[in-house]
Amino acid sequence: MTNENTLERPRAAKSAARRQHLLDTARNLFMERGFHQTGVAQIAAASGIAVGQIYRDFANKEAIISAICETEMTAWLDEAHLTAAVAANDRRAIHAWIERVSFDEPEPEDRRMMCELLAEIARNPAMTQMNMKCDTRLRTSLEAALRSLAPQSSRERRSTVMDFIVASSWGMVALHELSPMSDHAALRDRLATLLRQELAALEE
């Protein structure tokens, strides 16, 4: 007799593959054309997935953008790696994680999409809500890292360091687009030095 679970697994795998194909296609279109020039109809045409099926998987275009951001946030934060480092009290690994999150340099296409996303956050309530969730997730991980390094530090002091990290990260993204001829490597090194000084002061 056929097991119902045996039938469900291929369907689930097919659904997951379709969803990933849709997200990959949408991401490429967003990078090439921007959010406003890319609609669900264009995503359907490029992916070969019917509009009706897209709306069964996602409520709207903003939901697609949110799903892409969540996937990339998961890969970028690598929370499992941080959790393991904190559990092992591996201070070197925690410092390395903080610096990677602070100064990991996105690819040019990703930077442009991030800048466009920043504009959407300022004018689209759905994107504002999505950003709040992402920011909370980032700060939760940063809080865990900083508290592990400096358990005696105040929440206010750790919050200031987190603000420095967020501002530095977004600032480097914007600078690449606004001033492509600037010495980005030198600035990145200087900001990394300042961050290490802040972390050392926090740990005293």
C-alpha positions as CSV (number, residue, x, y, z in Angstrom):
1,M,0.0,0.0,0.0
2,T,1.3,3.5,-0.9
3,N,2.3,5.5,2.1
4,E,0.8,9.0,2.0
5,N,4.0,10.5,3.4
6,T,5.9,8.9,0.5
7,L,3.7,10.9,-1.9
8,E,4.0,14.1,0.1
9,R,7.8,14.2,0.0
10,P,8.1,14.6,-3.8
11,R,5.4,17.2,-3.8
12,A,7.1,19.2,-1.0
13,A,10.4,18.9,-2.8
14,K,8.9,20.1,-6.1
15,S,7.1,23.0,-4.3
16,A,10.4,24.0,-2.6
17,A,12.3,23.9,-5.9
18,R,9.6,26.0,-7.6
19,R,9.7,28.6,-4.8
20,Q,13.5,28.8,-4.9
21,H,13.5,29.2,-8.7
22,L,11.0,32.0,-8.3
23,L,13.0,33.8,-5.7
24,D,16.2,33.4,-7.7
25,T,14.5,34.8,-10.8
26,A,12.9,37.7,-8.9
27,R,16.2,38.5,-7.3
28,N,18.0,38.7,-10.7
29,L,15.2,40.9,-12.1
30,F,15.3,43.2,-9.0
31,M,19.0,43.7,-9.4
32,E,18.8,44.3,-13.2
33,R,15.7,46.5,-13.3
34,G,14.9,47.6,-9.8
35,F,11.8,47.0,-7.6
36,H,9.5,49.5,-9.3
37,Q,10.3,48.3,-12.8
38,T,9.7,44.7,-11.9
39,G,6.2,43.4,-11.3
40,V,4.7,40.0,-10.7
41,A,3.9,39.6,-14.4
42,Q,7.5,40.1,-15.3
43,I,8.6,37.6,-12.7
44,A,6.1,35.1,-14.0
45,A,7.3,35.5,-17.6
46,A,11.0,35.2,-16.7
47,S,10.5,32.2,-14.3
48,G,7.9,30.3,-16.4
49,I,5.6,30.1,-13.3
50,A,2.0,31.2,-13.7
51,V,0.9,34.4,-12.1
52,G,-1.8,32.5,-10.2
53,Q,0.7,30.1,-8.8
54,I,2.9,33.0,-7.7
55,Y,0.0,34.5,-5.8
56,R,-0.7,31.1,-4.1
57,D,2.9,31.1,-2.8
58,F,3.2,34.8,-2.1
59,A,0.7,37.5,-1.2
60,N,2.3,40.2,-3.2
61,K,5.7,41.5,-4.6
62,E,6.7,42.8,-1.1
63,A,6.3,39.2,0.2
64,I,8.7,38.0,-2.5
65,I,11.2,40.7,-1.5
66,S,10.8,39.8,2.1
67,A,11.5,36.1,1.4
68,I,14.6,37.0,-0.6
69,C,15.9,39.2,2.3
70,E,15.2,36.5,4.9
71,T,17.1,33.9,2.9
72,E,20.1,36.3,2.5
73,M,19.9,37.4,6.1
74,T,20.2,33.8,7.2
75,A,23.3,33.2,5.1
76,W,24.9,36.5,6.1
77,L,24.3,36.2,9.9
78,D,25.3,32.5,10.1
79,E,23.6,32.4,13.5
80,A,24.5,28.8,14.1
81,H,28.3,29.7,13.9
82,L,27.9,32.5,16.4
83,T,25.8,30.4,18.8
84,A,28.6,27.7,18.7
85,A,31.3,30.3,19.3
86,V,29.4,31.8,22.2
87,A,28.7,28.4,23.8
88,A,32.4,27.5,23.5
89,N,33.5,31.0,24.8
90,D,35.6,31.2,21.6
91,R,36.5,34.9,21.8
92,R,38.5,34.9,18.7
93,A,35.7,33.4,16.7
94,I,33.2,35.9,18.2
95,H,35.5,38.8,17.2
96,A,35.8,37.4,13.7
97,W,32.1,37.0,13.4
98,I,31.5,40.6,14.5
99,E,34.0,42.0,12.0
100,R,32.6,39.9,9.2
101,V,29.1,41.1,9.8
102,S,30.3,44.7,10.2
103,F,32.5,44.9,7.1
104,D,31.6,42.0,4.8
105,E,31.6,43.6,1.3
106,P,28.6,42.9,-0.9
107,E,28.9,42.3,-4.6
108,P,28.1,45.4,-6.7
109,E,24.7,44.1,-7.8
110,D,23.8,43.4,-4.2
111,R,24.9,46.9,-3.1
112,R,22.6,48.5,-5.6
113,M,19.7,46.3,-4.5
114,M,20.5,47.2,-0.9
115,C,20.4,50.9,-1.7
116,E,17.1,50.5,-3.5
117,L,15.8,48.6,-0.5
118,L,16.8,51.4,1.8
119,A,14.6,53.8,-0.3
120,E,11.7,51.4,-0.1
121,I,12.0,51.1,3.6
122,A,11.5,54.8,3.9
123,R,8.3,54.9,1.8
124,N,6.7,51.4,1.9
125,P,5.1,50.3,5.2
126,A,5.4,46.6,4.3
127,M,9.2,47.1,3.7
128,T,9.4,49.1,6.9
129,Q,8.0,46.2,8.9
130,M,10.3,43.8,7.1
131,N,13.3,45.9,8.0
132,M,12.3,46.1,11.6
133,K,12.3,42.3,11.8
134,C,15.7,42.1,10.1
135,D,17.1,44.8,12.3
136,T,15.8,43.0,15.4
137,R,17.3,39.8,14.2
138,L,20.7,41.4,13.6
139,R,20.7,43.2,16.9
140,T,19.7,40.0,18.8
141,S,22.8,38.3,17.4
142,L,25.1,41.3,18.0
143,E,23.7,41.5,21.6
144,A,24.6,37.8,22.2
145,A,28.1,38.4,20.8
146,L,28.8,41.5,22.7
147,R,27.3,40.2,26.0
148,S,29.5,37.1,25.7
149,L,32.6,39.3,25.2
150,A,31.7,41.8,27.9
151,P,29.0,40.5,30.3
152,Q,29.7,43.3,32.7
153,S,28.9,46.0,30.1
154,S,25.7,48.0,30.2
155,R,22.9,47.4,27.7
156,E,23.2,51.1,26.7
157,R,26.9,50.8,26.0
158,R,26.4,47.6,23.9
159,S,23.6,49.4,22.0
160,T,25.9,52.2,21.1
161,V,28.5,49.7,19.7
162,M,25.7,48.0,17.7
163,D,24.7,51.4,16.3
164,F,28.3,52.0,15.2
165,I,28.4,48.6,13.5
166,V,25.1,49.2,11.6
167,A,26.1,52.7,10.6
168,S,29.5,51.6,9.4
169,S,28.1,48.7,7.4
170,W,25.4,50.7,5.6
171,G,27.8,53.7,5.2
172,M,30.3,51.5,3.3
173,V,27.6,50.2,1.1
174,A,26.4,53.8,0.3
175,L,30.0,55.1,-0.2
176,H,30.7,52.5,-2.9
177,E,27.8,53.9,-4.9
178,L,28.2,57.6,-4.1
179,S,32.0,57.8,-4.3
180,P,33.3,54.8,-6.4
181,M,36.7,56.4,-6.7
182,S,37.3,56.7,-2.9
183,D,39.8,54.5,-1.1
184,H,37.3,52.1,0.3
185,A,39.9,49.6,1.5
186,A,41.6,52.3,3.6
187,L,38.4,53.4,5.1
188,R,37.3,49.9,5.8
189,D,40.6,49.2,7.7
190,R,40.2,52.4,9.7
191,L,36.6,51.6,10.7
192,A,37.8,48.1,11.6
193,T,40.5,49.6,13.9
194,L,37.9,51.8,15.5
195,L,35.6,48.9,16.0
196,R,38.4,46.9,17.7
197,Q,39.1,49.8,20.0
198,E,35.4,50.0,20.9
199,L,35.3,46.3,21.6
200,A,38.4,46.5,23.7
201,A,36.9,49.4,25.7
202,L,33.7,47.4,26.2
203,E,35.6,44.4,27.5
204,E,37.6,46.4,30.1
